[in-house]
């Protein structure tokens, strides 16, 4: 098998074999789930009406969950139960942490996480499962955004079984640290740089 390295950035990519038996990347889409940033009636980013804040927070959560289900359904179709042979990568700005319910929807069957005893043990869920490569980022660097001074990992790289076993510790470096942000996007108006930093996966297949 020819070994290639791809530096992968937030987009969904399927690696398919061509007629020569080589792997080729195929870009499918760029998942970007609903932000937790709330916009209230009139275009305001804040409100003193706590009932309104609660309702709009719920609306954002419902939308992010629905988007996660849609992306997971597409991934399920691409995997088709063949994740041990089929290289599928889903990645992007999921706007929540690895343990969040909306992120976990994308993983598929629970269990066998990287770093656990079950990771190297085959089970019936492996063909449909996606693994989060967050565990392959050095712990001190395991964040992609700084929100109110707190580091968050809300950009994720999820891979099928055959890909996960070709990525080792330290194979997912991160870019320069971004500036901290708050709930008012107007503070960043005309700022050229992203408030997220890139995560780059080095994958040899």
C-alpha angles and dihedrals in degrees: 000000000000113000116224132172121217123189100215125202130185107309136093112262133181118199109214130180117244126213091278091058094251125132119249126186117238117194113218110170145321112250112210111169124207114288122238086231107112127216114197130201111297093030096280120149094207138041140183091214102098093189089056091047091052093049094048091046088055092048090054091048093049091050094048090049092049091049090049090052090050093051091045091052090053091048091049089055092049093047094044088185091299101103091132089065104021120076109218125166125187115184142153146095103328092170095223141074125270093259095048116117092237091053093046091055086070095054095069117202110030123241138042094081119175109273095028129107091249095057095087095038117092117233138169093263096060095090093058100032129104120205124214111230091206087105089062092060115092106261094238089054097043099122138083103189138029113219118185089341094307121115116235134184104213100142113079143187113208120186140182124249097268091052097043091060091057094057121079136188110295094020091112108064123179131224129240117313113265126224118267117262136197136200097287111084090187088076087069097045111141091007107141099203124078120248087228126069121224124256112208120199118205105205124178115196 
